[in-house]
Amino acid sequence: MPVYEYACQDCKKRFEIRASLQEREKTKVQCPHCQSEKVERVFSAFYAKTSRKS
């Protein structure tokens, strides 16, 4: 499941949400710290988690 990173415009805190593409499009994102809906998506680095040990 993808992880989406957001930044709150009111309290300036960053947070992550795990959601499918359909869930993310349907739900209104709210800051877990101050419950503000003034959030914007932050583009972060992509990483992949695998089960192989290197």
N, CA, C and O atoms as a MOPAC input file, in Angstrom:
PM7 MOZYME 1SCF
protein

 N      0.85000 1    -1.17100 1     0.00000 1
 C      0.00000 1     0.00000 1     0.00000 1
 C      0.90300 1     1.24400 1     0.00000 1
 O      1.85500 1     1.31700 1     0.77700 1
 N      0.61500 1     2.19700 1    -0.84700 1
 C      1.45900 1     3.40100 1    -0.93300 1
 C      1.38400 1     4.27100 1     0.32200 1
 O      0.38000 1     4.28700 1     1.03400 1
 N      2.47200 1     4.98700 1     0.56700 1
 C      2.54800 1     5.92800 1     1.67600 1
 C      2.57900 1     7.33600 1     1.07900 1
 O      3.41300 1     7.63400 1     0.22500 1
 N      1.68000 1     8.18600 1     1.52600 1
 C      1.60800 1     9.56000 1     1.04500 1
 C      2.03500 1    10.49500 1     2.16300 1
 O      1.59900 1    10.34300 1     3.30400 1
 N      2.88300 1    11.45700 1     1.84200 1
 C      3.38500 1    12.40000 1     2.83400 1
 C      2.70600 1    13.75300 1     2.62500 1
 O      2.57700 1    14.23300 1     1.49900 1
 N      2.27900 1    14.35200 1     3.72600 1
 C      1.58200 1    15.63200 1     3.69300 1
 C      2.23400 1    16.61200 1     4.66400 1
 O      2.92500 1    16.21200 1     5.60100 1
 N      2.00100 1    17.90600 1     4.42300 1
 C      2.43800 1    18.96800 1     5.33100 1
 C      1.21600 1    19.81800 1     5.66000 1
 O      0.47300 1    20.22500 1     4.76600 1
 N      1.01800 1    20.08000 1     6.93000 1
 C     -0.10900 1    20.89800 1     7.37400 1
 C      0.23500 1    22.38000 1     7.20300 1
 O      1.32000 1    22.81800 1     7.58600 1
 N     -0.68400 1    23.13900 1     6.63200 1
 C     -0.47900 1    24.56700 1     6.42300 1
 C     -0.66600 1    25.35900 1     7.72100 1
 O     -0.12600 1    26.45600 1     7.85900 1
 N     -1.42700 1    24.80900 1     8.66800 1
 C     -1.69100 1    25.52200 1     9.92600 1
 C     -0.59800 1    25.29700 1    10.96900 1
 O     -0.02400 1    26.25900 1    11.47900 1
 N     -0.30300 1    24.03200 1    11.29200 1
 C      0.66700 1    23.76300 1    12.36300 1
 C      2.06300 1    23.44300 1    11.82100 1
 O      2.99800 1    23.27000 1    12.60400 1
 N      2.22000 1    23.36100 1    10.49800 1
 C      3.51700 1    23.15200 1     9.83000 1
 C      4.13700 1    21.77700 1    10.09800 1
 O      5.32900 1    21.59000 1     9.85400 1
 N      3.36300 1    20.82200 1    10.58700 1
 C      3.89200 1    19.48100 1    10.84600 1
 C      3.69700 1    18.60200 1     9.62200 1
 O      2.76100 1    18.78800 1     8.84500 1
 N      4.60500 1    17.63300 1     9.46300 1
 C      4.51400 1    16.65800 1     8.38400 1
 C      3.99200 1    15.35000 1     8.93900 1
 O      4.24900 1    14.99700 1    10.09000 1
 N      3.25000 1    14.63200 1     8.10000 1
 C      2.72200 1    13.34100 1     8.50900 1
 C      2.53900 1    12.46400 1     7.28200 1
 O      2.51900 1    12.95000 1     6.15100 1
 N      2.40600 1    11.15900 1     7.52200 1
 C      2.24900 1    10.18500 1     6.44800 1
 C      0.92200 1     9.47000 1     6.59600 1
 O      0.41400 1     9.27500 1     7.70000 1
 N      0.36800 1     9.08000 1     5.43900 1
 C     -0.87400 1     8.31300 1     5.42000 1
 C     -0.67600 1     7.13500 1     4.48200 1
 O     -0.19100 1     7.30300 1     3.36400 1
 N     -1.05100 1     5.94100 1     4.93400 1
 C     -1.02100 1     4.74800 1     4.08600 1
 C     -2.44600 1     4.53000 1     3.58800 1
 O     -3.38200 1     4.36500 1     4.37000 1
 N     -2.58100 1     4.53300 1     2.26600 1
 C     -3.90800 1     4.35200 1     1.68200 1
 C     -3.77500 1     3.90700 1     0.24200 1
 O     -2.80600 1     4.23600 1    -0.44200 1
 N     -4.76000 1     3.15700 1    -0.20500 1
 C     -4.78300 1     2.79400 1    -1.61900 1
 C     -5.13300 1     4.04500 1    -2.41500 1
 O     -5.58200 1     5.04100 1    -1.84700 1
 N     -4.93300 1     3.99700 1    -3.70300 1
 C     -5.22600 1     5.14200 1    -4.55100 1
 C     -6.70400 1     5.52100 1    -4.45500 1
 O     -7.03600 1     6.70500 1    -4.39800 1
 N     -7.58500 1     4.53600 1    -4.43800 1
 C     -9.02000 1     4.80000 1    -4.33400 1
 C     -9.37600 1     5.44300 1    -2.99300 1
 O    -10.17500 1     6.37800 1    -2.94200 1
 N     -8.78300 1     4.94200 1    -1.91000 1
 C     -9.04800 1     5.51500 1    -0.57800 1
 C     -8.57000 1     6.95600 1    -0.50100 1
 O     -9.26400 1     7.81600 1     0.04200 1
 N     -7.39000 1     7.22300 1    -1.04300 1
 C     -6.83100 1     8.56800 1    -0.97000 1
 C     -7.67900 1     9.55900 1    -1.74700 1
 O     -7.83700 1    10.70100 1    -1.31500 1
 N     -8.23100 1     9.14500 1    -2.89000 1
 C     -9.04700 1    10.03200 1    -3.69800 1
 C    -10.41200 1    10.29300 1    -3.06400 1
 O    -10.97600 1    11.37200 1    -3.25100 1
 N    -10.95000 1     9.33500 1    -2.32300 1
 C    -12.29200 1     9.46200 1    -1.74800 1
 C    -12.31800 1    10.22200 1    -0.42400 1
 O    -13.29200 1    10.91900 1    -0.13700 1
 N    -11.27100 1    10.10200 1     0.38400 1
 C    -11.30000 1    10.67400 1     1.72300 1
 C    -10.63300 1    12.04000 1     1.77400 1
 O     -9.69300 1    12.32000 1     1.03000 1
 N    -11.12900 1    12.86600 1     2.65100 1
 C    -10.55600 1    14.18600 1     2.89000 1
 C     -9.42300 1    14.01400 1     3.89400 1
 O     -9.63300 1    13.47100 1     4.97800 1
 N     -8.22500 1    14.47400 1     3.54200 1
 C     -7.06300 1    14.30700 1     4.41500 1
 C     -7.08600 1    15.38400 1     5.49200 1
 O     -7.30800 1    16.56300 1     5.21900 1
 N     -6.85000 1    14.94400 1     6.72200 1
 C     -6.87300 1    15.83700 1     7.87800 1
 C     -5.58400 1    15.66200 1     8.67300 1
 O     -5.09100 1    14.54300 1     8.81900 1
 N     -5.04400 1    16.74700 1     9.18200 1
 C     -3.82800 1    16.69600 1     9.99200 1
 C     -4.12400 1    15.96000 1    11.30600 1
 O     -5.07100 1    16.31100 1    12.00900 1
 N     -3.32100 1    14.94400 1    11.64100 1
 C     -3.56500 1    14.22500 1    12.89700 1
 C     -3.17700 1    15.03400 1    14.14100 1
 O     -3.57400 1    14.68400 1    15.25200 1
 N     -2.41000 1    16.10700 1    13.96300 1
 C     -1.96100 1    16.92000 1    15.09300 1
 C     -2.97800 1    17.99200 1    15.47900 1
 O     -3.26300 1    18.18000 1    16.66100 1
 N     -3.53300 1    18.70500 1    14.47100 1
 C     -4.44100 1    19.82400 1    14.77900 1
 C     -5.81100 1    19.68900 1    14.11500 1
 O     -6.65800 1    20.56800 1    14.27400 1
 N     -6.04300 1    18.59800 1    13.37100 1
 C     -7.29200 1    18.29500 1    12.68100 1
 C     -7.64700 1    19.30000 1    11.57100 1
 O     -8.79800 1    19.35300 1    11.13700 1
 N     -6.69700 1    20.07100 1    11.12300 1
 C     -6.92200 1    21.00400 1    10.02800 1
 C     -7.03400 1    20.25000 1     8.71300 1
 O     -6.39700 1    19.21200 1     8.53500 1
 N     -7.83600 1    20.76300 1     7.79400 1
 C     -7.94000 1    20.18600 1     6.45900 1
 C     -7.08300 1    20.95800 1     5.46200 1
 O     -7.10500 1    20.66700 1     4.26700 1
 N     -6.33400 1    21.93300 1     5.94600 1
 C     -5.43100 1    22.71400 1     5.09300 1
 C     -4.09200 1    21.99400 1     5.01100 1
 O     -3.11900 1    22.38000 1     5.65700 1
 N     -4.06500 1    20.95500 1     4.21400 1
 C     -2.84900 1    20.15600 1     4.04300 1
 C     -2.48100 1    20.10600 1     2.56700 1
 O     -3.34400 1    20.20300 1     1.69400 1
 N     -1.19800 1    19.95600 1     2.30300 1
 C     -0.77100 1    19.77400 1     0.92100 1
 C      0.16800 1    18.59300 1     0.83800 1
 O      0.93300 1    18.31200 1     1.76100 1
 N      0.09400 1    17.91700 1    -0.27300 1
 C      0.90800 1    16.72700 1    -0.47300 1
 C      2.35200 1    17.12900 1    -0.72600 1
 O      2.63000 1    18.06300 1    -1.47800 1
 N      3.27200 1    16.40200 1    -0.08200 1
 C      4.70100 1    16.63900 1    -0.22300 1
 C      5.27700 1    15.45500 1    -0.97900 1
 O      5.01800 1    14.30300 1    -0.62900 1
 N      6.05000 1    15.73100 1    -2.00300 1
 C      6.67100 1    14.64400 1    -2.75400 1
 C      7.97900 1    14.26500 1    -2.07600 1
 O      8.86500 1    15.09900 1    -1.88900 1
 N      8.08200 1    13.00700 1    -1.71800 1
 C      9.26600 1    12.52100 1    -1.01600 1
 C      9.95700 1    11.46200 1    -1.85700 1
 O      9.45800 1    11.05700 1    -2.90700 1
 N     11.09000 1    11.03000 1    -1.38800 1
 C     11.87700 1    10.03500 1    -2.11600 1
 C     11.14100 1     8.70100 1    -2.14400 1
 O     10.47100 1     8.32700 1    -1.18200 1
 N     11.27400 1     8.00700 1    -3.23600 1
 C     10.67200 1     6.68700 1    -3.38200 1
 C     11.61400 1     5.63400 1    -2.80700 1
 O     12.82800 1     5.70500 1    -2.99900 1
 N     11.05400 1     4.67200 1    -2.11200 1
 C     11.85500 1     3.54100 1    -1.64600 1
 C     11.03700 1     2.27100 1    -1.75300 1
 O      9.80800 1     2.30100 1    -1.68400 1
 N     11.71800 1     1.17400 1    -1.92100 1
 C     11.06900 1    -0.12700 1    -2.02900 1
 C     11.59700 1    -1.03300 1    -0.93000 1
 O     12.79700 1    -1.07200 1    -0.66100 1
 N     10.70000 1    -1.74700 1    -0.31100 1
 C     11.08100 1    -2.68700 1     0.73800 1
 C     10.99800 1    -4.08800 1     0.15500 1
 O      9.95600 1    -4.50200 1    -0.35400 1
 N     12.09900 1    -4.80600 1     0.23600 1
 C     12.12800 1    -6.17900 1    -0.28400 1
 C     12.48100 1    -7.14300 1     0.83300 1
 O     12.92900 1    -6.74200 1     1.90700 1
 N     12.27300 1    -8.39500 1     0.56200 1
 C     12.57300 1    -9.40700 1     1.57400 1
 C     13.99100 1    -9.95700 1     1.44200 1
 O     14.44800 1   -10.70900 1     2.30300 1
 N     14.68600 1    -9.58500 1     0.37400 1
 C     16.06500 1   -10.06100 1     0.17800 1
 C     17.03000 1    -9.36000 1     1.11500 1
 O     16.94000 1    -8.15200 1     1.32900 1
 N     17.93500 1   -10.11500 1     1.65900 1
 C     18.98200 1    -9.53800 1     2.49500 1
 C     20.19600 1    -9.28400 1     1.62900 1
 O     20.57100 1   -10.12400 1     0.81200 1
 N     20.81200 1    -8.12200 1     1.80800 1
 C     21.98600 1    -7.83600 1     0.97800 1
 C     23.26600 1    -7.93400 1     1.74800 1
 O     24.34100 1    -7.72100 1     1.18800 1

